[in-house]
Amino acid sequence: MTGVAVAAGAPPAPTLGSALTSWTPDPVAVLLVLVLGAGYLVLVRRLRRGGQRWSRGRTASWLAGVLVVGLAGTSWLGVYAHALFSAAASQLILLLVVAPILLAVGAPLSLVVRAAPPRLSARVARLLAGRFMRVLSYPVLGTLVLALVPLGVYFTGWFELSMRNSLAYESQLLLVPLLGLALVWPLGELELLGEGFSHPLAVFIAFVELLVDAIPGILIRLSTRVIASSYYAGLHLGFRRDRLLDQQLGGALWWFFGEIVDLPVMGILVARWLRADSREAARIDRVLDQADVAGPPELMRPWWEEDPSVFGARARFYRRSGNDPQR
């Protein structure tokens, strides 16, 4: 639904009933649901036909993310996005924050590498091994961009453009979830990332992100100027709405969901850190066990017996003869 459509046939006053029964067949949202959902299931089926297993939890998480994308564009959020700031804010939150995390846990890149045709699989593997993807997988980049995107949308004029222009609005529905997935994809790709990054640093950055992600919501919540005021002034709705209060509600939603979604992300990073420590401890135990099997280690004298500052000239004798000084 575009800004023109709202003016021509405004939706009814928002109620619980309208929230459950209002739908709009947004073409981009429907296309994303079909392509992302069907493509993933085809690869899972191909993998299982080859005798390999794929986690049902990953599949469920991916499909849940696809469903969130579809609901953001076709549910009452899509219907009221051009009429209420809070609805548009909720829509963007789902597309940028909630859906990408669910999609990332589905590990789509690992699935492509394992199930896609050899040529495509090899290309994706080379891409993942490149410097660009390594930089993209670093947590600080996602922290910065996820905080900048809502600021760029609401404080640069893009929001009003997307409300007035159908192409801008549909482009946002298409690009925002893909951008979010590009920023958080490492969450589900442990087998591809390996151990080439610092786990304590990643947890620290996630904690900083917990603070930084609150900034857009706080700025919107405390703003006393209505964003896209000229657009909203031209709407002719069948119900009254305090525009500043609705905007503050949208800012509070950004603030709330920005913090809530960061908590499971931090939990995933901490769990990854603990698993890495466990693997390292197991590796060290194997090395020590192998050393025990090979025989007792060569006995070495304490350092002070060979230090001239302690035993003087006798230290050279101990190093040369290996005699015990107590004899």
MIDRENDO-456388 format. One line per field, with one value per residue (C-alpha): residue in three letters; chain; x, y, z. Coordinates in Angstrom, 3 decimals. Example, Ala and Ser with C-alpha at 12.3 -4.5 7.8 and 13.67 -1.06 7.14 Angstrom:
# residues 2
rest: c(ALA SER)
kette: c(A A)
u: c(12.300 13.670)
v: c(-4.500 -1.060)
w: c(7.800 7.140)
***
This chain:
# residues 327
rest: c(MET THR GLY VAL ALA VAL ALA ALA GLY ALA PRO PRO ALA PRO THR LEU GLY SER ALA LEU THR SER TRP THR PRO ASP PRO VAL ALA VAL LEU LEU VAL LEU VAL LEU GLY ALA GLY TYR LEU VAL LEU VAL ARG ARG LEU ARG ARG GLY GLY GLN ARG TRP SER ARG GLY ARG THR ALA SER TRP LEU ALA GLY VAL LEU VAL VAL GLY LEU ALA GLY THR SER TRP LEU GLY VAL TYR ALA HIS ALA LEU PHE SER ALA ALA ALA SER GLN LEU ILE LEU LEU LEU VAL VAL ALA PRO ILE LEU LEU ALA VAL GLY ALA PRO LEU SER LEU VAL VAL ARG ALA ALA PRO PRO ARG LEU SER ALA ARG VAL ALA ARG LEU LEU ALA GLY ARG PHE MET ARG VAL LEU SER TYR PRO VAL LEU GLY THR LEU VAL LEU ALA LEU VAL PRO LEU GLY VAL TYR PHE THR GLY TRP PHE GLU LEU SER MET ARG ASN SER LEU ALA TYR GLU SER GLN LEU LEU LEU VAL PRO LEU LEU GLY LEU ALA LEU VAL TRP PRO LEU GLY GLU LEU GLU LEU LEU GLY GLU GLY PHE SER HIS PRO LEU ALA VAL PHE ILE ALA PHE VAL GLU LEU LEU VAL ASP ALA ILE PRO GLY ILE LEU ILE ARG LEU SER THR ARG VAL ILE ALA SER SER TYR TYR ALA GLY LEU HIS LEU GLY PHE ARG ARG ASP ARG LEU LEU ASP GLN GLN LEU GLY GLY ALA LEU TRP TRP PHE PHE GLY GLU ILE VAL ASP LEU PRO VAL MET GLY ILE LEU VAL ALA ARG TRP LEU ARG ALA ASP SER ARG GLU ALA ALA ARG ILE ASP ARG VAL LEU ASP GLN ALA ASP VAL ALA GLY PRO PRO GLU LEU MET ARG PRO TRP TRP GLU GLU ASP PRO SER VAL PHE GLY ALA ARG ALA ARG PHE TYR ARG ARG SER GLY ASN ASP PRO GLN ARG)
kette: c(A A A A A A A A A A A A A A A A A A A A A A A A A A A A A A A A A A A A A A A A A A A A A A A A A A A A A A A A A A A A A A A A A A A A A A A A A A A A A A A A A A A A A A A A A A A A A A A A A A A A A A A A A A A A A A A A A A A A A A A A A A A A A A A A A A A A A A A A A A A A A A A A A A A A A A A A A A A A A A A A A A A A A A A A A A A A A A A A A A A A A A A A A A A A A A A A A A A A A A A A A A A A A A A A A A A A A A A A A A A A A A A A A A A A A A A A A A A A A A A A A A A A A A A A A A A A A A A A A A A A A A A A A A A A A A A A A A A A A A A A A A A A A A A A A A A A A A A A A A A A A A A A A A A A A A A A A A A A A A A A A A A A A A A)
u: c(0.000 1.475 1.031 -1.393 -3.488 -3.757 -5.094 -7.560 -8.826 -7.600 -7.557 -9.982 -9.036 -6.515 -8.063 -7.288 -9.793 -8.280 -4.802 -5.896 -7.922 -6.053 -3.852 -2.288 -0.792 2.543 4.372 7.920 7.099 5.298 8.193 10.750 8.729 8.455 12.074 13.742 11.467 11.362 15.046 16.109 13.821 15.090 18.682 17.736 16.023 19.019 21.352 19.267 18.968 22.759 22.712 23.680 21.784 20.570 19.285 15.525 16.146 18.051 15.277 12.634 14.629 15.033 11.344 10.439 12.618 10.953 7.542 8.550 9.554 6.209 4.222 6.122 5.014 1.557 0.027 -1.579 1.943 1.990 -1.558 -0.868 2.805 1.875 -0.631 1.103 4.735 4.582 3.479 6.270 8.794 7.566 7.870 11.471 12.351 11.125 12.971 16.295 16.607 14.285 14.097 17.870 18.779 16.313 17.592 21.231 20.638 19.382 23.008 22.140 25.756 26.713 23.723 24.746 28.338 27.157 24.111 24.451 25.866 29.692 30.375 28.117 29.370 32.985 32.222 30.546 33.438 35.951 33.835 33.713 37.476 38.052 39.061 35.747 33.700 36.214 35.836 32.070 32.054 33.743 31.172 32.080 30.877 27.427 27.242 27.979 25.745 22.735 22.832 23.330 20.563 17.596 19.339 19.816 16.214 14.562 16.894 17.952 14.636 14.575 11.617 9.407 10.583 9.655 6.214 5.592 7.311 6.261 9.617 11.529 9.155 9.358 13.142 13.293 11.221 13.643 17.014 16.673 16.323 19.145 21.332 20.508 21.353 24.662 25.578 24.591 25.292 28.245 25.812 24.878 28.026 30.357 31.584 32.615 34.198 36.393 38.411 39.961 38.640 38.782 35.817 36.336 36.484 33.290 31.464 32.765 31.596 28.184 27.958 28.838 26.218 23.667 24.297 24.712 21.519 19.500 20.629 18.199 15.219 16.187 16.644 13.277 11.568 12.876 12.440 9.901 9.708 7.445 9.460 8.033 5.557 4.669 3.757 1.535 -0.090 -1.344 -2.988 -6.752 -7.494 -10.823 -9.458 -7.412 -3.916 -1.446 1.498 4.167 2.796 2.689 6.269 7.368 5.712 7.736 10.923 10.094 9.606 13.019 14.567 12.883 13.484 17.014 17.921 15.876 17.240 20.833 20.500 20.229 23.011 25.272 24.202 25.199 28.606 29.218 28.200 30.562 33.361 32.710 32.654 35.945 37.509 36.219 37.688 41.026 41.062 40.290 43.104 45.591 44.457 45.073 48.567 49.373 47.972 50.139 53.156 52.420 52.166 55.495 57.218 58.308 59.716 63.432 64.374 65.864 67.722 66.171 67.314 69.230 71.626 72.802 72.819 76.372 75.012 73.913 76.488 79.263 81.794 80.081 77.084 79.207 80.199 76.545 75.625 78.536 78.476 74.877 76.132 73.876 75.315 74.160 76.497)
v: c(0.000 3.330 6.810 7.611 4.551 5.658 9.028 7.461 4.691 5.080 1.999 1.909 2.938 0.411 -2.100 -5.643 -6.881 -4.863 -6.026 -9.652 -9.225 -6.545 -7.947 -6.571 -8.710 -6.927 -8.383 -8.023 -9.640 -12.509 -12.990 -13.077 -15.671 -17.917 -17.610 -17.833 -20.546 -22.772 -22.352 -23.393 -26.430 -27.559 -27.495 -29.362 -32.050 -32.303 -32.677 -35.409 -37.306 -37.399 -39.163 -36.168 -34.836 -31.299 -29.913 -29.480 -26.633 -24.759 -25.355 -24.179 -21.047 -20.183 -20.691 -18.604 -15.780 -16.063 -15.927 -12.778 -11.120 -12.057 -10.801 -7.519 -6.773 -8.316 -8.175 -5.166 -3.659 -3.420 -2.055 0.674 1.368 4.462 5.687 5.185 5.792 3.055 0.514 1.535 1.357 -2.115 -3.220 -2.041 -3.632 -7.011 -6.681 -5.400 -6.981 -9.956 -11.727 -11.599 -13.299 -16.118 -16.455 -16.455 -19.284 -21.276 -21.303 -20.736 -20.439 -23.762 -25.312 -23.864 -25.097 -28.618 -29.025 -26.708 -27.881 -28.151 -24.981 -22.802 -24.447 -23.766 -20.116 -19.605 -21.319 -19.022 -16.004 -17.005 -17.474 -13.988 -10.913 -9.147 -11.831 -12.028 -8.310 -8.616 -11.350 -9.115 -8.185 -4.484 -3.890 -5.265 -3.233 -0.007 -0.577 -1.847 1.366 3.594 2.125 3.427 6.777 6.979 5.988 8.437 11.432 11.805 12.134 8.530 7.674 10.327 9.270 5.645 6.777 8.774 6.571 2.970 1.998 3.277 1.469 -1.850 -1.529 -1.154 -4.316 -6.200 -4.815 -4.319 -8.021 -8.956 -6.239 -7.469 -11.053 -9.910 -8.336 -11.187 -14.262 -15.428 -16.343 -19.592 -20.360 -21.800 -24.584 -22.062 -19.477 -21.781 -20.165 -17.246 -14.541 -13.512 -14.778 -12.438 -9.497 -10.617 -10.808 -7.378 -5.884 -7.529 -5.822 -2.493 -3.186 -3.669 -0.035 1.380 -0.172 1.856 5.156 5.277 4.412 6.981 9.739 8.969 8.637 11.969 13.916 16.762 17.158 14.940 13.018 13.363 15.934 17.277 13.769 13.067 16.500 15.523 12.276 12.107 9.337 8.319 8.492 10.925 10.167 12.184 12.072 12.886 10.327 7.693 8.539 8.228 4.803 3.817 5.022 3.016 -0.087 0.442 0.870 -2.244 -4.639 -3.327 -4.399 -7.621 -9.081 -8.391 -10.686 -13.976 -12.774 -12.290 -15.715 -17.304 -15.627 -16.733 -20.300 -20.211 -19.018 -21.852 -24.458 -23.124 -23.370 -26.922 -27.921 -26.353 -28.125 -31.448 -30.829 -30.164 -33.299 -35.375 -33.925 -34.718 -38.241 -38.867 -37.600 -40.068 -42.949 -42.023 -42.378 -40.212 -36.825 -36.219 -35.042 -31.591 -29.887 -26.864 -23.597 -22.526 -25.507 -24.238 -20.542 -19.251 -16.538 -19.259 -22.008 -20.101 -22.333 -25.495 -24.682 -25.399 -28.749 -29.690 -28.765 -30.748 -33.862 -34.067 -34.971 -34.419 -31.699 -33.650 -36.552)
w: c(0.000 -1.024 0.337 -2.489 -1.660 1.952 0.875 -1.539 0.742 4.302 6.551 9.467 12.968 14.322 16.715 17.764 15.207 12.375 13.387 12.956 9.777 7.788 5.010 1.855 -0.969 -1.150 -4.196 -2.858 0.476 -1.236 -3.680 -0.852 1.030 -2.008 -3.157 0.267 1.593 -1.467 -2.295 1.207 1.252 -2.153 -0.884 2.302 0.242 -2.078 0.903 2.512 -0.761 -0.769 2.581 4.694 7.679 8.261 11.543 11.770 14.160 11.475 8.978 11.459 12.256 8.571 7.838 10.891 9.553 6.143 7.840 9.736 6.453 4.940 7.919 7.959 4.410 4.176 7.664 9.358 9.553 5.786 5.781 8.347 7.516 5.492 8.065 11.426 12.309 14.955 12.340 9.956 12.815 13.805 10.196 9.930 13.279 12.042 8.738 10.093 13.532 14.110 10.732 9.941 13.217 12.580 9.021 10.160 12.645 9.651 8.360 4.684 3.534 5.110 3.364 0.008 0.398 1.236 -1.016 -4.011 -7.354 -7.251 -9.241 -7.086 -3.908 -4.891 -5.654 -2.290 -0.503 -2.233 -1.369 2.289 2.377 0.973 2.915 2.331 4.100 6.917 7.495 7.197 9.843 12.410 15.087 15.278 11.709 12.381 15.586 13.762 10.744 12.696 14.718 11.671 9.499 11.541 11.986 8.224 7.548 9.929 9.957 6.312 4.519 3.337 5.533 3.942 0.481 1.196 2.359 -0.824 -3.401 -4.040 -5.547 -2.507 -0.159 -2.007 -2.278 1.478 1.959 -0.283 0.772 4.545 5.509 3.127 4.657 8.145 7.157 5.652 9.000 11.328 9.153 11.338 14.138 12.424 10.453 13.097 10.820 8.164 10.438 12.474 15.245 13.417 15.706 19.342 21.339 24.312 21.920 20.194 23.552 24.522 21.234 21.713 25.095 23.505 20.833 23.607 24.525 21.028 19.654 22.135 20.604 17.618 19.799 22.423 19.838 18.220 21.604 22.878 19.644 19.831 16.035 13.988 11.389 7.857 9.197 5.732 4.577 7.552 7.241 3.789 4.901 5.253 7.716 9.118 12.687 14.718 15.903 17.974 15.569 18.149 20.591 17.848 16.899 20.535 20.629 17.564 19.260 22.386 20.220 18.612 22.051 23.458 20.575 19.981 23.516 23.723 20.478 21.549 24.575 22.635 20.329 23.343 24.599 21.289 21.410 25.007 24.127 21.129 23.433 25.923 23.147 21.791 25.258 25.626 22.273 23.193 26.557 24.832 22.338 25.143 26.972 23.828 23.482 27.115 26.784 23.727 25.643 28.466 25.987 24.418 27.761 30.670 29.692 29.878 33.339 33.405 36.213 37.905 36.404 39.466 39.252 35.855 36.705 37.280 39.556 42.000 41.743 40.011 38.258 39.500 37.269 34.193 35.713 36.280 32.732 31.333 33.495 34.632 38.120 41.081 43.369 46.395 45.600)
***
